[in-house]
Amino acid sequence: DLRGHTTVDALERFRERLQDGVFLGWRTFHVILGPSEELREAFLGLLGQPEAQAIARYAQAPIPMGGHQAWVLYYAGIASH
């Protein structure tokens, strides 16, 4: 939940949790941004960067999970041998 954080702080927290998900094997990651358009733009910009390559796809969250103020991110699957 990144509501109420500055954009810089929110993105840093997001980067940390993104890596947590990689190491812990998460399949999805729910991010609540709140109404800040600045944070939304920065967040979407970050998803296009190489540091977010662990995310295969993302979508706005369903209304009960935050709707247009939240996102569900799907981690890239790990190939099994």
FENDA-V304678 format. One record per backbone hydrogen bond with DSSP energy under -0.5 kcal/mol. CO is the residue of the C=O (numbers start at 1). NH is the residue of the N-H. E is the energy in kcal/mol with one decimal. If there is no record, write none. Layout:
CO:NH:E  CO:NH:E
This chain:
2:5:-1.7  6:10:-3.0  7:11:-2.5  8:12:-1.8  9:13:-2.5  10:14:-2.5  11:15:-2.6  12:16:-2.1  13:17:-2.3  14:18:-2.7  15:19:-1.9  16:20:-2.0  17:21:-2.4  18:22:-1.5  19:23:-2.5  20:24:-2.5  21:25:-0.9  21:26:-2.2  22:25:-0.6  27:75:-2.4  29:31:-0.5  29:73:-3.1  31:33:-0.6  31:71:-2.9  32:2:-3.2  36:40:-2.1  37:41:-2.5  38:42:-2.2  39:43:-2.8  40:44:-2.6  41:45:-2.2  42:46:-2.2  43:47:-1.9  44:48:-0.7  45:48:-0.8  46:49:-2.0  49:52:-2.0  50:53:-1.9  52:55:-2.1  54:56:-0.6  54:76:-3.5  57:74:-3.0  59:72:-3.2  62:65:-1.8  62:67:-2.2  63:66:-1.8  66:69:-2.0  67:61:-0.8  67:70:-1.8  69:33:-2.8  69:34:-1.8  70:61:-2.2  71:31:-3.0  71:73:-0.5  72:59:-2.1  73:29:-2.0  73:75:-0.5  74:56:-2.6  74:57:-1.4  77:79:-0.6
